[in-house]
Each structure stands twice: as structure tokens, then as C-alpha cells.
């Protein structure tokens, strides 16, 4: 997506016009314009010049984000904090104060004197023409001060794209022109000595309305600009985290350089209390780093050589020397800012309703104003009365409220999410996340920590836990198996030492053997250890009980004597059961996907409290499971974003959890910076709150116009006698946009981790996916290449989820989603010159 800055837009009709103009450029596949940030995101092959030309031809200005600055250096689109600075409010404030000064004087003469008899110089007391000329002069000054409304409004009219400024300019202009006409007619009457006519025309002056309309709209614009500025506070606070300088080591000496001059591969140093300038790898030193700026996690993370560090995090304790790995727009912080910025430049589906209305809104209002004016004239009312009703229609109508209803809520929701380590990539993902009905959780790394740990040690009689662990440590030290790592960590925690073993052998899928001081040690599964020693029935029963809990029992023996069992398991994250319960309380069906066998999977699923367990799913089979789940409702897939990429892409919403420094995961729609499952219900909660806020804003915007326009037209005059002064119409118009933006700002106080107010959606009705498993005995497989051939042909058969072939066992384990004819499978295997024997 290429981002542009668009100038000259004043309301939703403007953004709709720009979007329509750019969408018509050959090569543009999609375009979304944000009135909130005055930005535009364009996708496609069209050149920047063609896009800018289309915007200019539509009557607005445009430039590429990231254009060259005065020094010739490219300013980062993502990191340009100045682009978000509130430059509008100070200008509007100055304009407002100047307008107010002249308006107060005008109101004193036009209403204070006329209605309440406030004293004026005797010259004006007797000279009504002088009074009229003074009002004309003062209102003209206010109109010149606020000339931007007229320039923008009539420019839009000339380009056949009327906007909010057109309505304001026409309302104020009509008031001024009619009042000037009345002043000329009054002068003529005074010259003729017709005092009654002079007094009647005095009451037809709307000079104060012309000035008041402009001033009140400016009040609204200033309040709106100020509130809009606050919607980007979260993004600006992220930008402020970016360090401005770095201490790099060049030619053996430390030197401080601007952050822009740090290159990939540079060595930089960070002292206690300093911010880490760019992403890098620790070369030397140990420290605790506070990463709350990026992840929201307040507990410092210990760093040692080889660990990764990120820009904008704080080095709290030790001196570290690091090598820069990501600089400029590639750093984690820049990626986060870019993601939030890109999301603001995209458009939520719900915004399209407002866009369609905004596109025809202003022409419709102008038409209604004309019909209203002529309608009252036909009904016999005076021209002054009729023009006042038409002006009221023009100034009360507010397309701005419609245009701001969605983007302000999206911007605030996105910013709050980013501050809490939850990144919504687009406005669509922020809107759609709250609508999910099924959440599919990958087990490893999502529900569990993803790192096996020792959970139980069961030594036989006469052997202590320390002796068992010491012998297992000695044997596993040379193993590269993931489960061995768990035993090594446990031994290191207890500060155990072990002698070096000799004649070490690893038998894949079975176990290990080695010699320790002339004594043979063995370790492995029950099948392997049973060939070395006798395993008592009570020990086997304990091992089965451990397996039922989702743990892997490892048996160890010394010579021909069993010394005990060590159970290893991928331990569940502390917050997983609570997070799953929160999802269920929202009415969401929670499914766990795992490659484990059904027995182990069910044990873990029971501990976690999920609604459904789908076992035996290999990474390449997860996408098919998501496809099947989608038949029952909208699905969110939660995974680590790497092995789960196809499933994340297939799901309605892909959520990458624990992405950390690797946040640029293309497959996911939502990226969770922290590796905790509780952020999944928090993201759904944030999405629901934002969508609710958008609905409130749209309701107010539509309701305001539905009530305000008939009132301005004078529909209720014959029934209730309700008549709207154009000045009050202008005040109502100003307040409508301010109310919408203020309502969106309430999201800043939303606690996304508070679960007690969750609303339960209607639960889905679905049958649990039952995978069927068949094991075939196959003769003739001699190597891994044979396994791959068998796997490939079997998985091509419709209804087959996955196939796992083993040439050592001589088996093919087939997982099916439906009852598949075994004759078909047999034929496919035997066509490859292998024999199915049972």
C-alpha cells in the first residue's frame, strides 16, 4: 500500500469524491481515504503522478508520504511524528478569536440594541441606514476572516463535488446577500419617507446570522480538530519512544550519532537507564531489559549474549554491547507504527454505508433547501421567512458527523490495542475480530509454552530422585532430542554435575545407550527399555497414568536394573485455562488443534477446558480443519504465525500470538506482541467495543440529520409552531461532529482485560469433528524416500486428512475425515510397487 497526504478535504463528501476520482485511475485496485488523518492508501500498479493528478483534478491537493525534506533526506512515512502533529487547532483558534471579536460588536448592535434596547451612539439611534451599513461591514469582515469556507465550498461546487463547506458558504452567503438586498430596499424606502417599510426591512436583516453561522461552524471545527488530534495520541506516544541518537563503536572508539546514521551490522553500546536505539543481538554483557513499551509487559526480561533486543526498550541494569540487525523502518517499533498507521489508512466495511450516503448527501441537502424556500413562498410566506428556512436547512445538515463516525473509533481502538501489545493490521480486522464464533487454538506455543519441562520423577525403591536425575543427565547430555533439553534444564536448576559417558548411541524413535565408568546406561520409551530390563506392572501403570495426563514417560535403567521414570511434558501457560474460559463466556466455541495422539490431546484439552479437541493434525492439515470449521461459523485461528501460516490465511481472522520481534507476519490479521493467550479475548473485546462505538456514532449522525433537517425546513411550524433560527442550526451542526468525536474518545477508558461485562453471543450448533484413523501394514518401504512417495499418493485421496509412513515399522497411519474405501488406498499404494499386507 502506497500512502499519500491529501489536503483540502473538509467533510465526508470530500473524502468520498477523492476516493471515487482515484479509484478511476487505470491500475488502481483499491483506494481508501481517511478524513481523520487526511491520508489515502492506494494499492495497484498506477504511478504516483497519475494518482496525484486525479486528486488535483478533483479539486484537492496530494503528495506522497515519505517525500524528501529540505535536507534531501527521505522522511519515514511510518516514523514522521510531525505528520500527526495538530496543526489545525492553533490556526482555527486564532481565526475563531478574531471572528468572535467582530461578532460580539455585531451582535451588540443587531440584537442587543434592537431587542433589548442597549445604548448606542445617537448617530445610529436615528439613522437606520447607518446601522445597516455597520452590520454589513462587520459581517463582511467575519466572512473575510473565514474565507476558507467560501474558497473550498465554491471550488467544490465548480468541480461538481459540493461539500460541507459548500453548505456553510451557501447558507452564510445567502444570509448576507438577502440582508444586503434588504438594506438597499430600506434605503429606497427611507428616501421616499416610508417609515413602516423601513422598519419591516430592519427585521429582515440576517447579517448577524451570516457572521454567526461562520463563527459557530469554526467553533465546531476547532473542537473537532482538537478531538481528532487526541485520537492519534496512542500513535504519537509510540513515535515518541523512538530514540533520537545511538552510541556506536567505530574504529575502536565510541561515538554518538543520529539514529538515522546507524547501519545494519554496526556495533552499539547501551548503558543502564538508556533506551536501546535499534533492534539487535547482544554480543556481550548481561542485563534486564524493560520491554513494556512494545509488549505492555512490565516485568523486565533478562538478556545475555545471543539474545535479541528491540528499539525503544529500556536497558535497566547492566552494560551491553550489541550488533544492529534491524534499523530504520525495519525495527520492531517502526513496524508497529507502520501497522497502526496503515490500519488508519484502510476502511472498515461498515464505513461504506456512511460513504454511500455522504456521496449524495450534500447535493440532496442543497435540493431540499431550494424546495423548502420555494415551498414556503408558494404557501404565501414572505421572502425573508422562506430564505431563513432554506438557510437553516443548509447550515444544520452535517455530513462531517457521518464521515467521522467510523474512522475516529477505528483510530482510537487501534491505538489502544497497540499500547497493550495488540496490533490490528487493518480496519477490517478490527471490525471483524469481534464477530468470530469459533476460535481454533494451536496447542504448542499457544496453549502450552512450547518447551518441554520435567513434571514428575518416579525412582524405584532404593534410588533417590537425585541419583535418577544424575544418571539421566549423564545419558541425555549428548542427545539432541527436544525431550533431552528438559532433563538438562532440570539438572542445571538443581546444580547437578555428571561424568562424561562413552560409547554414546542414539536409536531414533527408541532410546539412548552409553557407558559410564564401565556401567551400561539405557534410556527411552517402554518398548525399548523392555528389551534391556523387566519393567514391573506397577511402574507400567504409573507410566500409563502419566500418559493419560498428556505427559511423556521416559524410562531409565542401569545395566539390567530399572532405576525409574522421568515424565516430560509441554507445560500449559498459566493464563491459558482462564483465557479459554473467558472465550467460552463470550459464547465462542473453543477448539484445540494438535499433532499429538488422541489420548494425549484429550488429556491436555481437558486441563485447558476447551470445547473440542482435534488430534493427529499435522501442520499441512490445519488448513483443511479450518476450512471444515468454517462451515459452522466465523473462525479465528490462533498460532505462532510460522508453521500455521496456511491456516492463519484460511481463517476469517488469523491471530499470530507471541510474535515478539518478528511482528511482520503476512499471514495474520492480528498480531499479539505478548506470548499470552489472555490477549485473544482482549482483542475480541476491543473489537466489539469499537464496533459498538461505531454503531453509536452512526446512529447519532443519522438521527441528528433525520430530526434536524425536517425541523429546519419548518415541517413542525403548522403543528407545534417550532421554528429554527439559522444561528441555532449552525450551532447544532458544530456540536454534531464534536459529539461523534468525543464519543469515540471514550474508548480511551475501555479496559480490554475486564471480563465481567462480556456479552455472550448465540452459541453455534455443530457436531464435533471425528477423525478416523487406520493403520496399514505395508511391505517394500526401504528408506525415507519410499515413505514420502506413499504419503504423497495416499494424501491425494479425497477424505484423507494425513498419512504418516514408517519404513522401520512397515506401517502407514492414515487419518481420515470421512469413511474412505480401503480398496482405493490399497490400490494407490500398490501402484507405487509396495505391497499392503494387512
N, C-alpha and C positions, 0 to 999 in steps of 0.2 A: 504494500500500500504506500503510495506517494502522498505526502501531506502538504497542503497549501494553507496560507493565511489569506482569508477573504476580508476585504474592507467594504464599508458602505452598507452593510445589512442592518436593518432596524427591527425586523419582525419576522414571523414565521413565513409570511408571504415572500419575503426576500430570499430566505434560505431555500424555499420551495422553487423559486424562479431560477436560482443559481444551479440547483440540483438538476432541474429539467434541462437547462442550457448545456451543462457539462455532459449529462447522460447522452445527449445527441451528438457528441463528438465521436467520429469514427475511431474505433479501437478502445473506447471506454467500456469496460464490462460492468463496473459498479461505481456509484458515487454517493457519498453521504456527507451532508453539510451540517455542521453543528453551530447553531446560533449562539449557544452558550460560550464556546471558546473561539468563535469566529474562525473556525478551521474547517478544512474539507479534506476528506480522504478519497483518493481516486485509485482504482485498480484497472489494469489493462495495458495496452501497448501504445496508447496515444502519447504524443510528445507533450512536454510541459508547456511549450509555446502554444500548442493548439488548445490546451485546457485553459490557460490564462487568457487567450484571445476570446474564447467562448464566454468567460466570466465578464470580461471588459465589454463585449458586445451586449451583454445582458444589463449593463449599467452599473457594474460594481468593479472593484479592484481585486487583484490576486497576485500573490508571489509565493515562490517555493519556500517551505520551511527548511531551514538549514542553508539559506543563501549566504554569500560571502559578506563578512563585516568589513568595516573600513580599513582594517589592518590586512585584509586579504585572507584571513584565516576563516575556515568554514565553521560556522556556529552549529553545534549539535542540535538537531530538532528535538531530541528527547531531553537534552540537558539544559535547554535555553530557558532559564528561570525568568528572564526578562520578558519573555513572550507571555507569561502568565501574570505579570505584574498588572495591578489595577490602575490603568492609565486613564480610564474613562471617568471614574468618580471625581477626581480633582477638577477636571475640565467642566463637568456638569455642575459641580458645586459652585464654581466661580460664576458660571452662566446663571445659575439659579439665584444667587445672592444679588447679582446686578439686576436681574429681572424683577426680583422682589422689591428692590429699592424704588423703581419706577412704578410698579404695580400698586404699592401702598399709597403713593401720591394720587394715582389714577382712581383708586377705589375711594379715597377720601372725597374727591370732587364729585365722582359719578354717583356714588351710593350714600356716602356719609352726609354730604350736603343735601342731596335730593330727597333721601328717605328719612333722615333723622335731623336735618336742619343744622348740621355742623357749620360753624362760621367759616366764611371765605372772604377774600378781599372784595370790597364794594364794587370794584370794576366787573367782577364775574357775577355779582349778585343780580345786576340788572341786565347784563349782556349775555344772552343765551348762546349766541353765535360764538363768542369768545370761549365760553365754557365747552362748547362742542369742539372747537379747534384745539383747545388744550388736551381734551380727551383723545382726539385724533393723533396729536403729536406724541403723547405719552404711549399710546398703544402701538404706534408705528415704531417707536424706539424699542419696545419689548419685542416686536416682530423682527426687527433687525438683529437684536441680540440672539434671537432664536431662529436665525435664518436657515440653519441646517435642516429644520423640518421642511421648509419650502423647497430648498435645493434638492434634497433627497426625494421628497414627495412628488414634485412635478417632473423630476428626472425619471422616476419610476413610471409615471403616467405616460411620458413620451416614449418609453420603451415598452409600452403596453403591459407593464408589470406593476400596477399600483400596490402600495404597501401601507403600513400603519402611518408612516409619515404623510402619505397622500391624504388619508382621512383627517389627520390633525391639520394639515395645511389647508385643506378644503374647508374644514369647519371654521378655523380661525380666519381664513381669507374671506369666506362668505360673510362672517360677522362684521369684519372690517369694511368690506365693500358696501354691504347694505347700510351700515351706520354712516358711511361717507355719503351715500345717496341721500339718506335721511337728513344729514347736515346741510346739503345743497338745497333740498326741498324746504327745510326750515328757514334757510337764509332768504329764499324766494318769498316765503310766506311773511317773514318779518318785514321785507321791503314793501310788501303790499299792506302791512299793518294788520294781518290776520293773526291775532294773538292766540286764538283757540287752536289753530293748525300748528302754530309754533310749539305749543305745549304738548300736543299729541305726538309730534315728531321727536320731542325731547325724550319721551318714553320708549321710542323705537331705537334709541342708541344701544348698540351692543359692543361699544369699544372695549368696555371692561371685560366682556366675555372673550373677545379676541385675544386680549392680553392674558386673562386668567387661564384660558384653555392651554396656552403655550407654557405658562408658568407651572401649572399643576401637572402637565404631562412631563415637564422637566423634573419636577419633584419625584414623580413615579420612576422616571428613567434613572435618576440618581440612586434612589433606594434599590432599584432593580440591579443597577451596576454594582452597588456595594455588596448586595447579597450574592450576586453572581461571583464576585471576587472571593467570597468566603467559601463557595462550593469547591474551589480549587486549592483550598488551604492544605488538604492532605497531600496533594501532589507537590505543592510548593515546599512543604515541610520535608518531603523526601529529597527534593533538589538541594535543600539547604544542608543535608547531611554530607553531600559530596565535598571531600577535602579540596582545598584550592592549591596546595603545594605538597611536594613529596621530598624526602631526603634520600637521594640516590648515591650509590657508590660508583664513582668514575675515576679511572686511573689511580685507584687505591685511596682516594680521598672522598669524604662525604661532602655533598653539596645540595643545597635546597633549590629545587626547580619548580616552575609552574606545572600543575598536573597534566597539562596538555603535552608537555615535553617528555613524559615518561613513555618509554617504548617497551614492547614485549621483549623479555629477556633481560631487562635492566635489573640490577640488584638494588633493593632499597632496604632501609632500616627503620624500625619503629620502636620508639621508647615508651615506657609506661605512661599511660594517660593520653597518648597520641592516637589519632584516627589512622586506620590503615588506608593508604591512598588509592590503591588499585587491587584487583584480585591477584593472588599469587600463591606460591608454595613456600612453606617455611624451610629454609636451608639450615639454619642453626638457631639455638635458643629455645626456651620453653616459656609459655605464658598462658594466662587465661584471657580469652577474648569475649567481650560482650557483643553478641550478635542481635540484640533486641531491635536495633534499627531496621534490620531486614526480616527477621523472623517473628518478632514480638516476644521471643523467649528471653526472660530476664536473667536466667542463670548463666553465668559465663561458661564458655566451652574451653577445655584445656587443649592447647596446641603444642605440638612437638615437631621436629624435623620430618618432612614428608606430608604434613597436614596442609589443607587448603585454608586460605584466609580470604575475606571479601572486603571490597572497598566500603568505607563508611562505618565499619565495625570498630570498636574501641579496644585497644591493647591495654589491659588493666594492670598486669603485674610485672612481666619480665621483658627484657630486651630481645627482640627477634630480628633476624636478617632473612629476607625473603627474595624470591625471584618473581618478577612480574609475568603473569601468564595471560591476563586479560586487561586491556587498557581502553580508554576512551569509551565508545558506545558498546563495547563488548563486556564491560564489567557487569556484575550481578545487579548493582544499583541502577545502572543505565538501562539494563534490560527491564527491570521492574518499572521504571519511569516510562519507558517506551510502551510497555504493555498497557499501563494505565492511560497514557496519552492516546494510544491507538484505539482503546476502548471508547474514549470520549469522542473520537472522530467517527465511530461507527454508529449505526442507528438501530434501535430496538424495533422489533416487528410492531409493537403497539403504537410506536410513533407514527407509523404510516397512516393511521386513521386521522390523526391531527394534521398531517401533511396534506392529505387529500382535501380536508375541509379548508385549510389555510390557503390552498391554491385558488379556490373560488370565493373565499370569504370577503376580501376587500371589494372586488367588483360587485358582489352581491349587496354589500352594505351601501355602496355608492348608489346602486339602483334603488334600494329601499328608501334611501334619503331623498332621492328625486321624487319617487312615487309619493312619499309622505308629504313633501312640500306641495306638490300639485294636488294631492288628495284634499288637504285642508283648504286650499284655495277654491277648489270645486265645491267644497262644503260651505263656502261663503265666509271663511275666516279672513282676517287681514293678512297682507303680505308679510308683515312683521311677525305675526303669530306663526304663520306657516314656515317661514325661514328658520325660526327658532326651533321648531320641531325637527326640521331637516338637519340643522347643525347638531342638535342633541344626538340624533342617530349616528352621525359621523363620528362624534367625539367619544361616545360611550362604548363603541364597538372596539374590541381588543383582540386582535389576532396574536399579540405577543404572548398572552397567557396560554393560548393553545400551543404555540411553538416552544415555550419553555417547560411545559408540563412534564415532558419525558426527559429531555437532556439534563436538566438540573438534578433530578432524582438519580439518574444514571451516574452522573459525575460524583455526587456525594457518596452514593453507595459504593462505587468503585474505589474512591479514596479511602473510605473507612475500612473496606476489605483489605486494601494494600497495607494500611497501617497495622493490620492484625495478621499479616502474612498470608492473606488470601487474595490471589490475583485472578480477576475475571478478564479473559483476553479480549472479549468484545461485549458490546451492549446486549447482543443476542444471548450470549452465555449467562450474563447477569439476570436477564429476564427469564430464561428457560430453566435455570438450575432449580428454582423453587417449584417447578411443575413436575419433577420426577416422581414416579410411583414405585419404581424398583431401584434399589442400589445393589450393584454387584461388587463384592469386595474380593480382591486377590488376597489369598491368605498370607503368603510370605512377604514380609516387609510392610504390609498394610495392617492386618490384624495382629500379626506377630512382629517381633523385632527383626527377623531375617537372619539372625545369628544364633546358632545352636549353643545352648548352655547346659552344664551338668545340673540335673534336677534331683537325682537320687543316687546314693551309693549303698549297695547291699553286700557287705562282705560275708563270707561263710564263717561258721564258728571257728574261733582260733585265729582269725585275721582281723586286724583293725582297719578302719576306714583309711587311715594314713598309709598303711602298708599297701592296701589295694590301689590307692591313688598313685603312690610312688612307682609301683611296678607298671601300672597303666601309662604313666608319664614317660617312663623309660622306653616303653614299646612304641608309643604314639609320637614321640619326638621327631622321628624320621618320616612319619606319614604325611601325605599331602591331602588326605581326606578331610572334608569340611567338619566332620564329627570329631576328628582328632584335635582340631583347634579348640573345641570346647573343653577337652580334658587338659590341654596345655594351659589354657587360661585359668582353670580351676586350681591346678598345681602351682602356678605362679602366684595366684592370690594367697595361697597358704605357705608361700616361700619354701616350697619343697625343692630338693635337688635330686638328680638321678644320674647314675653312672651311664656311660656310653655303651650301647648294645652293639653286638657284632652280628654278621650274617643276617642282616635285616631283609625280610622278604614281604612283599605286599601281593596278596592274591585278590584281584578285582572282584567285587561282589561277594567276597567271602570273609577275609580277615587278614591278620598280620602274624608274622612269626619272627623271632630273633633270639640271640644267645646273650645272656647276661652273666658274666663270671662262670661260664660253663654250664649254666642252667637255661633250659629252653623256656621261653615265654610265648604264649599264644593269646590272641585277642580277636574277637569278631562276632558274627551272629551265631544263633543257636545251632544252625545246621553245620557250620564249620567247627565250632568248639566241641560238638558232639563226637566229632571224629578224633578228638585228642583226649577227651576225658568223659566221665559219666556225669551228666547233669541231673541232680536229684529232682523228683517230681515237684517238691515244694518250691524249689528255685524256679522251675519252669512256670509254675502257677503265678509266682510273683512277677516273672517277666511278662506273662500274658496280661496281668493286671496293669502293668506299666504301659504296655502296648495299647490297651483299651483307653488309656488316658492320653493317647497321641504321642507317647514318648518312644524313643528307640533304645531298647536294652542292648548293651554291649557286654559280652561275657569275656572273662579273663581267666587264664589258667597258668599254673607254674608246673612244668613237666606234665604229669598226668593228674594233677590235683586242681580242681576248680577253686579259685580264690575269691570270686564274687562277680557282681554285676554293677556296671555304672550306666545309669539311664541319662540319655541326652535328648533334649527337645528344643525346638524353636519356641522360645518363651513368648507368651502373649504380652502385648503392650498393656500397661496399667490402665489406660483410659479406654481400651477397646470395648469391653462389655458395657460400660456406661454410654459410650458413643452409639453403640448398636441399639441400646435401649431407647436413647433419645430419638433415633431414626424411626424406630417402631412406634413411639408415642406420637410421631408426626403422621402416622398412617402409612409409612413406607415399608414395603416388603424387602427384607434384607437377605441377600443370597451370598454364600461364600463359595468361591471358585478355588480349587486346589488340584495339584497333580498327585496328591497323596492317595493311598488306597482308601476305600470307603470306610473301613474300621477306624483308621487314624483320623480321617477327615471328620467323621461323625463325633469323635471324642473332642476334637478341637472346636467344632461347631457348637457342641453342647456347652462347653465352657464359655464360648463367646456369646451364646444366646441368639444365634442367627435363626431366621425362619426356615431357611432351606440350605442344604449342602449339596454341591455338585462336585463329586470327586473324580479322580482319574483324568482331569483335563490338562492336556499339555499346552504349552504356550501358543502353539499354532492352532489349537482347537478352541481357544477362548472366544474368538470372533464368532464362531458358529453358535456358541452358547448364548452370546449377547443377542445374536440375530433371532434365536428362538425365544428369549426372554421378551424381546420387543413385541411379540405377538400378544403379550398380556398387558403391556403398558409402556410408558416412557421410562427409559433405562439410563441410569448413570453408572459408569464403570469407574471404579477407583483402583488405581495401580501405581506402579513405580515409574511409568512413562517410558520404559525402555523395552523390556520383554513384552509388555502389554500394549504396545503401540497399535497393532491392528484392532484390538478390542476397544481401545480408547477412541479410535477413529470411528468404529462402527456404532458405538453407543450414541444415544441422543445427546448426552453430556459426558465428556471424558474428563476425569479429575485425576491429575498427577499429584501423588502425595509424597512428601519428603524430598522434593526436588532439590532443595538446598541451593548450591551454587550453580546447578545445571538447570536453570529455570526455563531456558528456551526450548521447551519440548513442543514440537509442532503438533503432535497428535492430540494433546489435551486442550480442552476449552477453559478449564480452571486449573490453576497451579497453586498448590498449598506448600508454602515455604517450610513449614514445620512438619516433622515426621510423626504427626499425631492424628489419630482418627477423629478426635472430637472436633476438628476443623471442618469435617464433612457436614455434620448437622448445622454447624455455624454458617457455612457457605449457603446452605439451603435456606436457613433462617434469614440471612442478609438479603437473599434474592426475593424471598416472599415479602419482606418488609419494604423493599424498594418497589416491587410491583404494586403493593397496596398503596404506597405513596403516590405512584404514577396515576393509579385509578382515582385517588382523591383529587389530584391536580387536574386531571382531565374532566372530572365531574364538575369541579368548581369553574373551570374555564367555559365549559358548555352551558352550565346552569346560569352563570353570570350573563352570558350573551343572550340566552333564551329569555331571561327575565328583563335584562336591561334594554334590549332593542325595542320590544313592544312598549315599555314604559316611556322610552324616548320618543317613539312615534306618536304617543298620545292616545294609545288604544284605550286606556283606562279613564280618560277625561270624561266621556259621556256617562260612565257608570259611577266612578268614585270621585271624579274631579282631580285625579292625580296628574300633575303637570311637572315636567322635569326641566329645570333651568340648564342651559348648555354648560354652565360653570360646574354644576354638580355632576353632570355627565363626564366631564373631563377628570374630576376628582375620582369618580368611580373607576374610570379607565386606568388611572395611575395606580390605584390600590389593587386592582385585579392581578396585575403582573407581580406586584410586591408580595401579595398573599401567596401566590403559587410558589415563588422562590423561597419565601420564609417557611412554607410547609415542607419543602424539600430539605431545608436545613435542619429540620427536626431529626432527620436520620442521623445527624452527628451524635445524638444522645442515645442511639439504639445500642443495646448490649446484645451482640450476636451470640454470646455464650450462655445467655439466660434461657433456660429450657422450660420454666414453669408456665409460660404463656403460649406455648406451641399449640397450634390448632391441628387437629387430626383430619387428614383428607380421607375420602371414602376408600377403604382397603380394596385392593384388586382381588379378583377371584381367579385362581389359576391352580392347575394341578402341578405337583412337584415333578420336575424333570427326572425321569428314571432312566439312567444309563444301563444298558445290558452289557455284560462282559462275557466273552467266550475265549477259551484258551485252546488253540490248536497245536498238535504236535506235528512238527514239520521236519522232514529228513532232507539233508543235502546242503544246508547252510553252513559255509565254512569260514566266513570272515565278516567283518562289519559291512563290506560292500554288498554281500548277499542280504544282510539284514535290511539295508537301505532299499534294495530292489523290491523285497517282499512288502516292506512298509508302504512304498510308493504305490504299488498296484492295488493293495488292499484298501488304502485310504481314498482311492478314486471311486470306490463303490458307494453309491448313494445310501445314506443311512449309517455309514461307518464314521464315527467320531474320530477315532485314532487307532493306531496299531503299533505295538511295541514288539519287535522281533529280537530274539536272542539266539545266536548260533551256538553258544556254550550250553544253554539249556535245551536247545532244539524246540523252542516254542514260539508262538505268536499270540500275544494277548490283544484281543480286539474289543474295543469299546464302541457300542452301537447306540444310536438314538432311537432306533426302531428295529423291529424284528426283520433281520436280513436273512435271505435264503443262504444257508451254509454252502449249498452246492455252487453258488456264484463265487463265493470266497475261495472254495477249493479249486474251482476251475481257473481263477485268476492267478493263484499261487502256482498251480501245476503247469500253467502256460509259460512260466519262467524257469521250468525244468527242476522244480523242487517237488517233493512228494509229501502229501498230507497223509499221515498215518494214524491219526486219531484226534 
